[in-house]
Amino acid sequence: MGTSLTLSGLPDSHALDYQQVGPTVLRILVGSQLRRLREARGISPKDAGEAIRASHSKISRLECGRTGFKTRDVTDLLSLYLVHDEAERAALLALAQQANVPGWWHTYGDVVPSWFEPYLGLEQGASVIRCYEVQFIPGLLQTEDYARAVIQLGHSDATPAEVERRVSLRMERRRLITRPDPPRLWAVIDEAAFHRPIGGDATMRRQIQHLIDIAALPHVTIEMMPFSAGGHAAAGGPITILRFAQDAIPDMVYLEHLTHAFYSDRQADIDLYCQVMHRLVIHSQPLSARAETLPWSATRRADRSRD
């Protein structure tokens, strides 16, 4: 188990397990705490930046959790904000130091694009993950063979060693679902993803069985958006919405494209995509209700053999 820490001053303070939450979420927590302290004292970002020999833009990056923390900077800011309680200073400094420790995914830096790295940290620290996928089974739910086939499609010029590195990364991400105190995962998958023979029939049979097995876990819900639903609100592409146990961290919308990603914690975006997800769920069907009708399922194979 990692060290636990309770931060006073955060709304509805939570005990944090460093190893489970990960550095990305820790940076956001430290940044939000520093912003709260600065605003409580009526100090401008410009003045705060000057106090640590930096610009107001650095204060913005620190408060948004987009960069690591120097102990000296945090110490000087706490003094500027008149935080003299030794216990509170020590708690925030310890959290800032832990936020600088690289997450496990940093060992895959050779195959992780810069725009995807923040998502890995956010995914690691989320308490609820809601997603919709159009073309493929979601990464967190892929088998090794299916993941390999998908990766080879997207990286046709990659060496076999690079492909295996990417597969290994995806399998490491998958541990999130079975760890102690896992996040709540709610996935809606378009029916089209079940009809594409990614990796061949045998790979698809194992992939579908894996989905059926994972869907039996109490914290996992898997639903299918059927063709019969016609057009729907998320026809534009995949969606992921992340929610965090820490009240200081807003929900995050993540939209992935081929060469970049869109991240947003704007309330208007969150409200819009939550509405989209709600409508998807209304028109979707539980995987358990459609399992016997899925291509490559055991029941379908038995029916074919009788024919």
N, C-alpha and C positions, 0 to 999 in steps of 0.2 A: 504494500500500500504506500501511496505517497504521503507526504506531510500535509496535514490539514491546517487551514488558517481561516479565522473568522475576521472579516474586516468591519470595524465599527465605522459608521457613517454611510455605508451603502444602504439603500432602501432594502428592507427585508434581507438582512445579511445572510449569506450562505457559507457553510463550511466548504472549502474548495479542496479537491484532490488534485494536486499539481499534475500528476501523470495522466489522469483521465481528462481533465479540462484542456490541457495543452497550452502552449505559449501564446497562440493567437488570441484566444479568449482572455488569457491573463493580461496581455497588453491592453486590450480594450477595457478591461476592468480598472487597471491602474490609470489609464488615460481618463476614463470617466470620473474617477475619484479626484484626480488632479484638476479637471475642469470644474467639478463641483466646488472644490476648495477655493479655486481662483475666483469664480463668480461670486462666491459667498463674501469675499473680501473686496469685491468691486475692482479688481485689478485687470487691466487690459492685456490681451495677448502680447502686445508690443512691449509693455513694461515687464511682463513675465519673461519674455525672450531676452531683454536686456539684462535681467538679473542672472541669467545663466550664460551670458555672453553669446547669445544667438538671436535669430530673427523671430518674428511672430509666426512665420510659416513653420518653424521647427516646433513651436508650441502647439500649433494645429496638428502636426503629424504625431506628436506625443499624445495629445488628448484623444486622437482618433485611433490610437493603437497601431499606427502604421510603421513605427520604428522602435528599435530597442531603447532601453533606458540606461543612462550613465548614473552611477550611484551619486556622484557629485551633483549632477543636475537635479535629481530628485531631492537630495538633501537641501540644496539651496532653495528649491521651490517650496518645500515644506516650511522652511524658515521664513520665506517671504510671505507665505500664507498664514503665518503665526500658529503653526501646528507645533506645539512644544511638548505635548504629552509623549513621553518616551515610548510607551507601549504602542501608540498609534503610529508613530514614526517608524518604529522597528517593523511593524506589521506591513506597512506599505512598502518599505525598503526591501523586505524579504520577498514580497510579491513581485516587485519590479525586477529583482535579481533572478527569480525563477522564470519570469517572462522572457528573459534573455537566453534561456537554455533551449537549444534547437529541438524541435519535435522529431519524432522518429522518421518522418517523411523527408527530412533533410538529407538523409543518406541516399535518397533517390534523386538528388539534385540534377544528375545527368540526364534524366528523362522527364523531369517535371518542369513544364513551362512556367515562367514567372507569373503569368496571369492565373494559373491554376493553384499555385501554392497557398494563397490565402484561403481558398475553399477547403483544402485539406485540413487546415487548422480550425476553421469554423465547424466543419463536419465533425471533427474529433470532440469538440466541446458542446455540440448541440444536445438538447434534451428531447426535441421533436424534429423529425425530418419528414417533410411531405414532398413527394415528387410525382411528376408525370413524365412518361417517356413515350416517344412516338415510334422510333425505328428499332430500338434495341431494348433488351432487358436492362434495368438500371444497374450501374456498376456495382453497387453494394450487394446485388442479388445474383451476380453472374458466377457460373462455375468456372473452373480454371480453363477448360477446353473452349468454352464459349467466349471467355475474355480474350483468349489467345486469337481466336478467329476474328473477333471485332477489332482488336489491335492491329492485326495484319491487314485488315481492310483499310484502316485509317493511316497506317504507316507502311505502305507497300515497299518503300525503299529502305526500311530499317533492317539492320543485321539480325540474325537469329538471337544473338546475345542481347541486343537492345530490346527485342520483342519480349524475351524472358524477363528482363528487368521490369518492363511495364506490367507484365502479368503478375510478377511478384508484388509490385506496388498495389495492384488492385486486390490481390488476395490479403495483403496486410490491412487494407481499408476494411475488408469484409469482417475482420475480427471485431469490429465495432458492434456488430449485431449480437454477438454471443459473449461479450465481456460482462462482468458483474455490473449491475445497474446500467443496462444499455439504454440508448435513446429509443423513443417511440418512433417506429418507422411505418409510414402509410404511403404506399406506392400505388399509383394508377398507371397501368400499362396499356397502350393502344393494342387492339387485337392484331393489327398488322405485324407487330413484333413477334407474335407467335406463329405467323405463317411464313416468315423468312427463314429458310433452312441454313442459318448461320453455322458454319462448321460441319454441316451435313446432318443426316437424320439421327445418327447415334448421339451426337453432341446435343442436339435439340431435345432428344428424349431425356437425357440426363439433366439438362437445364430445366425442363418442365417439372421433372420429379423433384429437383432441388427447390423450386419455387413452392411446390405443394408442401414439402417438408418444412421450409422456413415459415410459410404462412400459418403453420400450426403453433408457432411460438406466440405467447400471449401479448407481446409488445409489437408484433408485426401484423400489418393488414395489407393484403395484396388484392387489388381489384383490376378488372379488365374493362376497358372502354370498347364496347362491341361495335362492329360495323353498322349494326342496325340502329345505332344512335344517330347516324347521319353526321352532319356538321356539328361542331362543338366549339366552345369558347377558347380552347387551347390548341387550335389547329395550327398555330404558327410554329410550335416547336416545344422542346422539353422545358420543364419548370421545376425548380427546387425552392422550397421555403424552409428556412431554418429558424427554430425557436430555441431560446436558451433559458436555463433555470434561473440565471442571475438577472434580476429585474433591471439592473443598470445597462444590460445589453439589449438593444432592440432586435426585433425579428429581422431576418435578412432574406432578400430575394436574390436568387442566383440563376442567371440565364447563360448557358454555355453555347458558344459558336465554334467554328472550326479552328480559328486562330486567336480568339480572344473570348473574354467573358464579361458579363454585366453584373455588377453587384449593386444593390440598393437597400438602404434602410429607411428611405423616405416613406412616411406613413401613407401617402397617397398610392405609392407603388405596392406597398404591403397590402393595403386594403383591396386594391384591384386584383392582385394575383390570388389573394385568399378567396375572393369571390369566384374567381375562375376555378380554383380547386374545389370549392363547394359545389359548383355546377357540374364539374367532372364526376364527383362522387355520386351525385344524384342520378346520373345517367349510367354509371358503371355497375358492374356485377361482381360479387365476390368470386375470387378464383376458384374456391371450392365448388361453387355452383356450376362452373363451366369446365372444370378439370377433365371430365370424361369426354368432352367434345373437342378438346384441343388437338391440333395436329400432333402426330408423333406420341400421343399418350398411349398408355398400356391398353386402355379400353379400345381405342381406335385401331390399334395393331391387331387386337383379338378379332374385331369385326372384320377387318380386311382378310385375315387368315380364314375365316369362315366362308367369305365370299369366294 
